[in-house]
């Protein structure tokens, strides 16, 4: 499975980071409605796990960083570059806003 892994540093308080991460995942869910994306916060609020038709991934949150890892199915492998570019841009917006 093709993998996407992006990490960014941030200076946000954890509550603000959690709020923005939720907004990011909701935005991704809207954009990928045809892929039936669903997500769930981990009980300790350290991250979000998500999955959909042809992919799965997670968002990891820490006091100074945020990371996103996505495993794409072979069916979606051709779109890896485009997905990676959009996720990179979305993470940058998340920590800059």
N, C-alpha and C positions, 0 to 999 in steps of 0.2 A: 504494500500500500504506500503510495506517495505521502510524504509527511511535510507539514508546514510547521515551523517553530519560530516564533518571533518573541523577543523579550525587549522591554523598554524600562528605563528607570523613571521614577517620578518623585515628586515632593508633596504629594497630596496626603491629607489625613485619611486614615483607613475608611472611615464612614463615607467620605466623599468618593473615594476610590470604588467602594462597593456600589454606591449609587450609580456612578458612571459606568461601571462594568455591567450592571443590570441593564442600563439603557443601551449599551453596545450590543448585548446579546439579544435584546428585544428588537433592535434595528436589524440585526442579522436574521432573526426569525421572520420578520416581515419581508425582507429581501429574498429569503429562501423558502417562502410559503409553499411552493410547489414541491419542495424536498421534505416536507413534513418535519421540520426541525422542532425539537423539544429540548428544554433545559431544566436543570435543577441545581439549586444551591446546595453545597455540602453542609452538613449540620453545624460545623464549626465556622462557617462563612469564610473559609480560606480560599474558596474558588467555586467555579461553576462547571458542571459537566453538561455536555450537550451532544445530541446525536440527531441524525436525520437519514433520509434515504441516500446512501452512498458515502456517508462521512460520520465521524465522531470526533469529539475533541474535548478540551478543557481549558479553562481560564484559571491561571494561578495568580493569587494576590499576595503581596508581602508588603512590609512597611516601606520599602524603597523600590519595588519593582512590580511589573505586571508581565505575565507571559501568556501566550496562547499557543496551543499545540492542536493541530488538526490532522487526522488521518483520512485521506481521501481514498475512495474505492478506485479500482482500475477504470471504472466507467467515468469517473470525474477527473482522472489524471490529466487529461488534455487541458483542463481548466486551472491547473495548479498555479500557473503564473498569474493569471487574472485574480484568482482567489487570494493569493499571497499579497499582491499589490493592494487590493481593497482592504485586507485585514491590517496591513502595515499602515495604511492611511488612516483607518478607523482608530487604531491604537494611538497614533500620534495625535489625532484630534481629541481622543479621550483624555490624554494626560496634559494637553495644552489648553483645553477649554476653561 
